[in-house]
C-alpha cells in the first residue's frame, strides 16, 4: 500500500490532474451560461447543453498522460509496474469519487437556482444524470473511473506497440463489435437487445458501465506487465 501512496504522490506532482478538469469545465460552463443568458428561455423548464462531457473527456486524457508522460520516469525511480499501475488506478478512483461529489453538489445548486437563473441544464443530463443525488454521484464516479482506466489502457497499448499497436487495438475492438452484431443478427436477437436497453434504468446503466470499467482495468493490468520503456 505504501508503494501505491508513493505513486499517487509522484503523479500529483503533475497538477494537471487537479487543474485541467476544472479549468476546462469552468470555461465551457461560463461560455454556455453567457450564451443562454442572451437567448430567451421561452417555455422550456430546462435547456440542456452538452458541456459537462468535457470533464469526462479530460479525465480520459489524464489517464492517457499518466502512462505516456509519466511511466518511464516512474519506473526509473524504482517503482514496479504493478505498483505503478495500481497506484495510478487508485489515484483515478479517488479523484473520481471526489470530483463526482463536486459535480453532484453543483447539480443540486443548479436545481435550487432554477438552472443558474437562465434555466440551463449543465450539470443535469437527461436520463443518466438527472435522478437522486446519490445516483448522480455514483454514476459520475463510475463514468469518470471508466474513462480514466480506458485512457490508461490506451496509453499502455501505445507504450508497448506504438502507433501500429493502437491501430490493431482499435481494429480488434471493431472486429469484436462486428462479430457481436453478426451473432445478434443470425440469432434474431436485436429486438431483445433493444428491449433490454430501452428498459434499462440509469442505475442499471451505471452497473453495466461499472462492469466495463472492471474489464478495462483487467486489460490494462495484463498489458502493463510486459510494457517496455
N, C-alpha and C positions, 0 to 999 in steps of 0.2 A: 504493500500500500504506500509506503514512503517513496518508492520509486515513481509511482503514479503521481504523487503530490509534486515531486520534482519535475515531472513532465509538465504538469499544469503550470508551475511557476515559470518554467522555461518558455512555454507557449505564450504566457501572458506578458512576456517581455515585448511581444508584438501587440501594441494597443489596438490594433485593428479589430480584434475580437469584440472590444467594447465600443469603439468609436464608429466603425463602418456601418453596422446595422442601424444605429440610431441616428446618425447624421443623414443616411440615405432616406430612412422613413420620415424623418422630420422635414427634410427638404421637399419630398413629394407631397406630404400632408399639407404643408404650407401652401404649395402651388395649387393643389386641388381645392383647398379651403378658400383661397382668394378667388379662384375661377368661379366656384359655385356661389360665392357671396355676390358676384356680379351678375349672376343669372337668376331670374325669378324662379322660385321653387314650384310655383303652380299648385297643383293639388296633391303632389307626391308627399307622402309621410316621410319617406327616406329616399335619398338619391345616392344609390350605391356606386362606389368607384372601386377601381382595382388596385389602388396604390399600395395596399397592405402587402401585396405579393412581393414587393421589393425586399422586405426584411427576410423573407424566406429564400429568395434568390441570393442575397448577400450571405446568408448563413451557409448555403451550398458552397459559395466561393471561399468562405472561411475554412470549411472542411477541406476543400481542394488545396488551398495555400498552406494548410498545416502540414501537407506532405511535400508539395513541390518546392516550397521555400525553406522549410524548417527541418525536414527529416535528416538530411545529410549531416548537418551540424549537430543535431541532437544525438545521432549515433556516434559521431566522432567524440562527443563528450562522455561516452561510456554507457549511454542508455541502451538497453536491449530493445530489440524490435518489438517484443511482446509488451514490455513496459511502456514503450513509446506509444504503441497503438492503443492500449487500454487506457493509459493516462490521457491521451488526446480525446478518446471517446468519452471518458468521464468528464473532461472539461466541456465537451459539447453538450452532454446531458445536463450538467449543472447550469450552464448558461441558458439552455433551452428552458429549464424549469423556472429560472428567474425571469427571463425575457417573456415567457408565456404568462407569468403572473402580472408583469407590467402591461402587456397587451390586454389582459383581462380587465385590469383597473382602468385603462384608457377606454375600453369598451363600455364599462359602467358609467364613466363620466360622459361619454358620448350619448348614452341613452338618457341620462338625467338632464343634460343640457339641450335635448332635442336636436342632436346632431350638430353640436357646437354652434347652435343658433342659426344654422343655414340648412338644416335637415340633411346633412351629409352622412352617408353611411360608410365611413372609412374603416373603422375597427370592427364593424359588423359585416359579416359576409353571409348572404342568404344560404340557408341550409346548414353549412358546416360550422360557421362561427356566429351563430345567432340564437343560441339557446341559453340555458342556465350558465352562470359564471364558472362553475366548476367544470362543466363540459367544455366551455371555451378554453379554459386553462389547460385541461388535459389534451384537447385536440391540438392546441398551439404547441405544447411540449412535444407531442408525438411527431407533428409535421416538421418542426424545427430539427428534431433529432434525426428524422428520416433523411432530410436534405443534407445535414452535416455529415452523417455517416456515408451517404451517397457521394458527397464531394470527396471524402477521404478515399473511398474505393476507386473513384475515377483517377485521383492523384496517384494512387499506388499502381494502378494499371499503367499509367504513363511512365512512372519511375522504372517499372520493370520491363516494359516492352516498347516504350516510346510511342511515336505517333501511329506506327503500324499497329501496335497493340491496341490503341484506342479505337482505330477503325475496326479491327477484328472484334473488339469488345462490343461495339455498337452493332456490328453485323450479327454477332451471336444472339444478342437480345432481339434483334429484328426477326431472326430465324425462329426463335422460340415463340414470339408473338404470332408469326405467320403459321407455325405448326399448330399452335393452340387454336387459331381461327379455323384452320383446316379440319381439325378434330371436331370442333364445335359444329362446323357446317355438315360434316358427314354424319354426326350423331343427331342432327336437327335439334341442337341444344340452345340455339340463340334465343328462343322465346323464354326458356327457363332462366338463362343468364340475364335477360332483360328484366324479368320479374324480380330476380334476386337484387339487382342494383336499384331498381325502382322502389322496392320495399325497404331498402337499406336505410336505416336511420343514421343521423350524424354520429351517434355513439358506435353504431356498427361499423361505419366507415373508418372511424378512429381505430377500432380494433383491427381492421384489415390493414391499415397503414402501419400500425404497430408491428404486425406480423411481417410486413415488408421490410421494416427497419431491422428486424432481427435477421432476416435473410441477408440484407446488405452488410450487417455487422459481421456475420459469419464469413461472407465473401471477402471482405476486407482483411479479416484476421488470417484467412487462408493465403491471401496474396502477399501480405507483408512478411510472412515467414521466409520468402525466397527473394525478397527485393534486394537488389544490389545498389550501392551508392558510390 
